[in-house]
Amino acid sequence: MTEQKYTTDDARGTNYHLMLGDSCERLAEIDDNSVDMSVCSPPFDSLFTYSPSMRDLGNSANRGQFLDHYRFIVEHQLRTMKPGRIAAIHVQQLTTTKSTHGHVGMSDFRGDVIRLFQDVGWIFHGEATIWKDPQAQSIRTKAFSLAFQTKNRDSAHVRPALADYLLLFRKPGENAVKIPHLPDTGEVTNNDWIEWAGPIWYDEHSDDDEQRFGPIWTSIKESGTLNGRMGRENADERHIAPLQLEFIRRCILLYSNPGELVLSPFGGIGSEPYVAVKNGRRAVSCELKPSYWQSAVKVMQDLEADMSTPSLMDVM
């Protein structure tokens, strides 16, 4: 691939600021202790290729290089976050391949991210597992370890499907502005918390209640994302993976107040800023790839226009 020319730009609206550029550099423009919460899905090591830029974390040569690169961003997140506040990180475990690693197995990406955040100075605050449909994953990824043929021939080679994970990290210090959710007036009801406090969050397609044990999230719909075709360029990428909107919404409602600032260091096509502003927050994000950033700008401009249009009740 041809190296992508590095460019920077900015787009601002009433409640958002979208930065185009390298998060390792551009996050330095955000003031210390100014962010109220952060939510994002970083590149999963070198699992996907998003762009031809060597600044892209997804183009790291190995796990060590990825973590060294990612450290700059994690440090900026800690610096800009207010004390006592939360960063919500979406990750997945990764597999190894015989051609690259010499064996077929698993790699503890989730654990490496946890250890990186702790090493930088974050407190590991909690986590939840997000259930994935093994049949859908088998069809989508053509995973040898999930195939019926593998089970039928030699089940020593099968393994469960890969889950997603929500990792929560807290900046040391006391939270100066509380985030109250009263049962009758808060954005998160007691019934919401009964479900959201569960350690496993199920896709809403999992409707076999008899198979569920304990409180679980039941509506993280895997397809509930912004338009996956946005920002796609055939010449320089194999994959686009917008984060589920309901995942983002719950994190934002739980860990921020209306009017507060939400940061996404990997803005992509605008999922996190979109959910933040739609739910009455302010947003700042950074994205390296110009086509993704341009899609995010369009998303936010459309959202701002929709939110400023009076409803029929307003007119009446």
C-alpha positions as a Python dict, from the first residue, in 0.01 Angstrom:
ca = {
    (1, 'M'): (0, 0, 0),
    (2, 'T'): (107, 357, -67),
    (3, 'E'): (172, 560, 247),
    (4, 'Q'): (-125, 785, 322),
    (5, 'K'): (-48, 1157, 325),
    (6, 'Y'): (-89, 1295, 676),
    (7, 'T'): (-338, 1580, 704),
    (8, 'T'): (-512, 1762, 989),
    (9, 'D'): (-838, 1952, 1006),
    (10, 'D'): (-1112, 2050, 1249),
    (11, 'A'): (-1491, 2053, 1238),
    (12, 'R'): (-1695, 2219, 1512),
    (13, 'G'): (-2060, 2239, 1595),
    (14, 'T'): (-2259, 2367, 1888),
    (15, 'N'): (-2172, 2064, 2102),
    (16, 'Y'): (-1892, 1884, 1921),
    (17, 'H'): (-1533, 1917, 1802),
    (18, 'L'): (-1405, 1659, 1553),
    (19, 'M'): (-1027, 1658, 1505),
    (20, 'L'): (-862, 1502, 1201),
    (21, 'G'): (-514, 1376, 1272),
    (22, 'D'): (-299, 1151, 1487),
    (23, 'S'): (-436, 1107, 1841),
    (24, 'C'): (-80, 1077, 1973),
    (25, 'E'): (-29, 1439, 1872),
    (26, 'R'): (-369, 1606, 1856),
    (27, 'L'): (-493, 1495, 2198),
    (28, 'A'): (-219, 1720, 2336),
    (29, 'E'): (-445, 2012, 2240),
    (30, 'I'): (-705, 1908, 2500),
    (31, 'D'): (-664, 2071, 2842),
    (32, 'D'): (-564, 1876, 3150),
    (33, 'N'): (-853, 1751, 3367),
    (34, 'S'): (-1117, 1876, 3120),
    (35, 'V'): (-1282, 1551, 3003),
    (36, 'D'): (-1571, 1400, 3200),
    (37, 'M'): (-1564, 1050, 3050),
    (38, 'S'): (-1413, 862, 2758),
    (39, 'V'): (-1550, 576, 2547),
    (40, 'C'): (-1386, 414, 2246),
    (41, 'S'): (-1287, 97, 2066),
    (42, 'P'): (-915, 103, 1984),
    (43, 'P'): (-774, -93, 1690),
    (44, 'F'): (-733, -459, 1786),
    (45, 'D'): (-356, -480, 1739),
    (46, 'S'): (-302, -573, 1372),
    (47, 'L'): (-627, -769, 1333),
    (48, 'F'): (-772, -520, 1084),
    (49, 'T'): (-616, -280, 835),
    (50, 'Y'): (-796, 55, 841),
    (51, 'S'): (-559, 273, 640),
    (52, 'P'): (-213, 269, 475),
    (53, 'S'): (-73, 521, 726),
    (54, 'M'): (219, 411, 942),
    (55, 'R'): (64, 630, 1212),
    (56, 'D'): (-226, 383, 1227),
    (57, 'L'): (-209, 154, 1532),
    (58, 'G'): (-355, -123, 1318),
    (59, 'N'): (-36, -126, 1110),
    (60, 'S'): (191, -218, 1402),
    (61, 'A'): (445, -489, 1324),
    (62, 'N'): (381, -678, 1648),
    (63, 'R'): (203, -657, 1986),
    (64, 'G'): (494, -482, 2154),
    (65, 'Q'): (500, -208, 1893),
    (66, 'F'): (124, -168, 1918),
    (67, 'L'): (135, -125, 2297),
    (68, 'D'): (424, 124, 2275),
    (69, 'H'): (223, 328, 2024),
    (70, 'Y'): (-105, 298, 2214),
    (71, 'R'): (65, 411, 2538),
    (72, 'F'): (85, 771, 2412),
    (73, 'I'): (-293, 781, 2371),
    (74, 'V'): (-366, 613, 2706),
    (75, 'E'): (-141, 871, 2874),
    (76, 'H'): (-333, 1155, 2706),
    (77, 'Q'): (-661, 1002, 2820),
    (78, 'L'): (-534, 998, 3179),
    (79, 'R'): (-402, 1355, 3160),
    (80, 'T'): (-721, 1500, 3014),
    (81, 'M'): (-965, 1305, 3234),
    (82, 'K'): (-1102, 1463, 3550),
    (83, 'P'): (-1009, 1281, 3872),
    (84, 'G'): (-1240, 999, 3970),
    (85, 'R'): (-1394, 968, 3624),
    (86, 'I'): (-1420, 669, 3390),
    (87, 'A'): (-1275, 553, 3058),
    (88, 'A'): (-1479, 277, 2891),
    (89, 'I'): (-1278, 65, 2647),
    (90, 'H'): (-1418, -193, 2404),
    (91, 'V'): (-1182, -483, 2321),
    (92, 'Q'): (-1181, -842, 2195),
    (93, 'Q'): (-945, -1134, 2246),
    (94, 'L'): (-736, -1221, 1941),
    (95, 'T'): (-635, -1546, 1778),
    (96, 'T'): (-294, -1659, 1657),
    (97, 'T'): (-218, -1819, 1321),
    (98, 'K'): (33, -2080, 1219),
    (99, 'S'): (176, -1862, 942),
    (100, 'T'): (240, -1564, 1170),
    (101, 'H'): (285, -1710, 1519),
    (102, 'G'): (379, -2070, 1448),
    (103, 'H'): (64, -2210, 1608),
    (104, 'V'): (-313, -2175, 1613),
    (105, 'G'): (-439, -2049, 1947),
    (106, 'M'): (-538, -1742, 2147),
    (107, 'S'): (-361, -1418, 2238),
    (108, 'D'): (-453, -1225, 2554),
    (109, 'F'): (-514, -883, 2398),
    (110, 'R'): (-768, -796, 2667),
    (111, 'G'): (-511, -862, 2939),
    (112, 'D'): (-241, -662, 2760),
    (113, 'V'): (-473, -359, 2739),
    (114, 'I'): (-560, -389, 3111),
    (115, 'R'): (-192, -407, 3207),
    (116, 'L'): (-109, -108, 2984),
    (117, 'F'): (-376, 112, 3146),
    (118, 'Q'): (-264, 7, 3493),
    (119, 'D'): (101, 74, 3409),
    (120, 'V'): (15, 425, 3288),
    (121, 'G'): (-167, 499, 3615),
    (122, 'W'): (-533, 409, 3566),
    (123, 'I'): (-727, 203, 3821),
    (124, 'F'): (-891, -109, 3672),
    (125, 'H'): (-1249, -41, 3778),
    (126, 'G'): (-1456, -325, 3627),
    (127, 'E'): (-1550, -522, 3318),
    (128, 'A'): (-1837, -693, 3141),
    (129, 'T'): (-1845, -965, 2877),
    (130, 'I'): (-2054, -909, 2565),
    (131, 'W'): (-2205, -1228, 2426),
    (132, 'K'): (-2161, -1307, 2057),
    (133, 'D'): (-2357, -1549, 1843),
    (134, 'P'): (-2117, -1836, 1761),
    (135, 'Q'): (-2307, -1937, 1449),
    (136, 'A'): (-2298, -1584, 1308),
    (137, 'Q'): (-1930, -1552, 1399),
    (138, 'S'): (-1848, -1882, 1231),
    (139, 'I'): (-2020, -1775, 909),
    (140, 'R'): (-1872, -1424, 911),
    (141, 'T'): (-1510, -1514, 996),
    (142, 'K'): (-1489, -1866, 851),
    (143, 'A'): (-1319, -1963, 1177),
    (144, 'F'): (-1179, -2317, 1155),
    (145, 'S'): (-1224, -2361, 1533),
    (146, 'L'): (-1600, -2297, 1514),
    (147, 'A'): (-1682, -2513, 1213),
    (148, 'F'): (-1905, -2819, 1235),
    (149, 'Q'): (-1655, -3000, 1013),
    (150, 'T'): (-1381, -2942, 1271),
    (151, 'K'): (-1597, -3072, 1554),
    (152, 'N'): (-1696, -3374, 1352),
    (153, 'R'): (-1340, -3457, 1248),
    (154, 'D'): (-1139, -3372, 1564),
    (155, 'S'): (-1293, -3166, 1843),
    (156, 'A'): (-949, -3107, 1998),
    (157, 'H'): (-933, -2815, 1756),
    (158, 'V'): (-1262, -2642, 1845),
    (159, 'R'): (-1303, -2349, 2086),
    (160, 'P'): (-1587, -2119, 2194),
    (161, 'A'): (-1665, -1805, 1996),
    (162, 'L'): (-1480, -1484, 2076),
    (163, 'A'): (-1664, -1241, 2305),
    (164, 'D'): (-1627, -864, 2322),
    (165, 'Y'): (-1539, -694, 2649),
    (166, 'L'): (-1614, -363, 2816),
    (167, 'L'): (-1316, -259, 3029),
    (168, 'L'): (-1367, 24, 3279),
    (169, 'F'): (-1078, 232, 3411),
    (170, 'R'): (-1097, 511, 3670),
    (171, 'K'): (-857, 802, 3706),
    (172, 'P'): (-725, 819, 4063),
    (173, 'G'): (-874, 1091, 4282),
    (174, 'E'): (-1213, 1198, 4407),
    (175, 'N'): (-1496, 1272, 4167),
    (176, 'A'): (-1584, 1638, 4224),
    (177, 'V'): (-1919, 1634, 4039),
    (178, 'K'): (-2149, 1345, 4126),
    (179, 'I'): (-2345, 1155, 3860),
    (180, 'P'): (-2682, 1094, 4028),
    (181, 'H'): (-2946, 863, 3884),
    (182, 'L'): (-3252, 889, 4108),
    (183, 'P'): (-3508, 611, 4050),
    (184, 'D'): (-3781, 844, 3922),
    (185, 'T'): (-3587, 1125, 3754),
    (186, 'G'): (-3248, 985, 3651),
    (187, 'E'): (-3148, 868, 3304),
    (188, 'V'): (-3069, 521, 3445),
    (189, 'T'): (-3355, 360, 3639),
    (190, 'N'): (-3319, 92, 3904),
    (191, 'N'): (-3453, -162, 3654),
    (192, 'D'): (-3190, -49, 3404),
    (193, 'W'): (-2920, -105, 3663),
    (194, 'I'): (-3051, -449, 3752),
    (195, 'E'): (-2976, -544, 3393),
    (196, 'W'): (-2668, -330, 3328),
    (197, 'A'): (-2488, -444, 3644),
    (198, 'G'): (-2472, -798, 3507),
    (199, 'P'): (-2125, -931, 3416),
    (200, 'I'): (-2254, -1067, 3083),
    (201, 'W'): (-2440, -860, 2824),
    (202, 'Y'): (-2637, -1059, 2569),
    (203, 'D'): (-2718, -961, 2214),
    (204, 'E'): (-3091, -885, 2192),
    (205, 'H'): (-3131, -1176, 1950),
    (206, 'S'): (-3064, -1410, 2244),
    (207, 'D'): (-3423, -1446, 2355),
    (208, 'D'): (-3411, -1789, 2518),
    (209, 'D'): (-3474, -1667, 2873),
    (210, 'E'): (-3445, -2017, 3017),
    (211, 'Q'): (-3075, -2020, 2926),
    (212, 'R'): (-2995, -1698, 3115),
    (213, 'F'): (-2849, -1692, 3460),
    (214, 'G'): (-2846, -1373, 3665),
    (215, 'P'): (-2884, -1013, 3547),
    (216, 'I'): (-2762, -960, 3192),
    (217, 'W'): (-2765, -692, 2926),
    (218, 'T'): (-3017, -799, 2664),
    (219, 'S'): (-3004, -541, 2386),
    (220, 'I'): (-2650, -487, 2259),
    (221, 'K'): (-2751, -557, 1901),
    (222, 'E'): (-2443, -644, 1696),
    (223, 'S'): (-2584, -474, 1386),
    (224, 'G'): (-2691, -162, 1579),
    (225, 'T'): (-2419, 64, 1439),
    (226, 'L'): (-2385, 366, 1215),
    (227, 'N'): (-2388, 284, 843),
    (228, 'G'): (-2097, 46, 788),
    (229, 'R'): (-2053, 166, 428),
    (230, 'M'): (-1958, 515, 539),
    (231, 'G'): (-1592, 605, 497),
    (232, 'R'): (-1510, 285, 309),
    (233, 'E'): (-1229, 305, 55),
    (234, 'N'): (-1158, -11, -143),
    (235, 'A'): (-805, 95, -220),
    (236, 'D'): (-673, 108, 133),
    (237, 'E'): (-877, -99, 377),
    (238, 'R'): (-1021, -439, 446),
    (239, 'H'): (-1250, -359, 736),
    (240, 'I'): (-1465, -102, 909),
    (241, 'A'): (-1599, -175, 1256),
    (242, 'P'): (-1826, 92, 1407),
    (243, 'L'): (-1902, 31, 1773),
    (244, 'Q'): (-2258, -64, 1869),
    (245, 'L'): (-2461, 248, 1951),
    (246, 'E'): (-2636, 91, 2251),
    (247, 'F'): (-2299, -5, 2402),
    (248, 'I'): (-2190, 358, 2376),
    (249, 'R'): (-2521, 495, 2505),
    (250, 'R'): (-2518, 291, 2825),
    (251, 'C'): (-2159, 386, 2904),
    (252, 'I'): (-2231, 754, 2847),
    (253, 'L'): (-2551, 755, 3054),
    (254, 'L'): (-2386, 571, 3342),
    (255, 'Y'): (-2064, 768, 3360),
    (256, 'S'): (-2147, 1126, 3262),
    (257, 'N'): (-2400, 1400, 3332),
    (258, 'P'): (-2593, 1596, 3067),
    (259, 'G'): (-2378, 1878, 2933),
    (260, 'E'): (-2049, 1708, 3018),
    (261, 'L'): (-1763, 1637, 2775),
    (262, 'V'): (-1712, 1290, 2625),
    (263, 'L'): (-1384, 1199, 2453),
    (264, 'S'): (-1321, 938, 2183),
    (265, 'P'): (-954, 907, 2076),
    (266, 'F'): (-1060, 682, 1786),
    (267, 'G'): (-1354, 873, 1639),
    (268, 'G'): (-1403, 657, 1328),
    (269, 'I'): (-1722, 748, 1144),
    (270, 'G'): (-1856, 935, 1447),
    (271, 'S'): (-2038, 677, 1661),
    (272, 'E'): (-1927, 807, 2001),
    (273, 'P'): (-1978, 1181, 1927),
    (274, 'Y'): (-2317, 1099, 1772),
    (275, 'V'): (-2444, 915, 2080),
    (276, 'A'): (-2295, 1173, 2317),
    (277, 'V'): (-2456, 1475, 2152),
    (278, 'K'): (-2783, 1294, 2088),
    (279, 'N'): (-2803, 1229, 2463),
    (280, 'G'): (-2734, 1587, 2566),
    (281, 'R'): (-2358, 1574, 2614),
    (282, 'R'): (-2071, 1750, 2440),
    (283, 'A'): (-1816, 1553, 2237),
    (284, 'V'): (-1456, 1573, 2123),
    (285, 'S'): (-1300, 1306, 1906),
    (286, 'C'): (-992, 1244, 1697),
    (287, 'E'): (-968, 1034, 1380),
    (288, 'L'): (-664, 965, 1164),
    (289, 'K'): (-832, 860, 840),
    (290, 'P'): (-976, 1149, 631),
    (291, 'S'): (-1266, 952, 478),
    (292, 'Y'): (-1380, 832, 823),
    (293, 'W'): (-1348, 1185, 961),
    (294, 'Q'): (-1547, 1331, 670),
    (295, 'S'): (-1822, 1075, 731),
    (296, 'A'): (-1826, 1171, 1099),
    (297, 'V'): (-1856, 1539, 1009),
    (298, 'K'): (-2158, 1460, 791),
    (299, 'V'): (-2313, 1250, 1070),
    (300, 'M'): (-2275, 1530, 1322),
    (301, 'Q'): (-2397, 1801, 1088),
    (302, 'D'): (-2707, 1597, 1010),
    (303, 'L'): (-2765, 1526, 1379),
    (304, 'E'): (-2730, 1891, 1473),
    (305, 'A'): (-2978, 1986, 1199),
    (306, 'D'): (-3226, 1724, 1317),
    (307, 'M'): (-3197, 1834, 1680),
    (308, 'S'): (-3253, 2199, 1589),
    (309, 'T'): (-3565, 2126, 1384),
    (310, 'P'): (-3877, 2198, 1593),
    (311, 'S'): (-4116, 1910, 1645),
    (312, 'L'): (-4489, 1931, 1581),
    (313, 'M'): (-4548, 1970, 1955),
    (314, 'D'): (-4299, 2257, 1967),
    (315, 'V'): (-4480, 2432, 1683),
    (316, 'M'): (-4820, 2380, 1849),
}
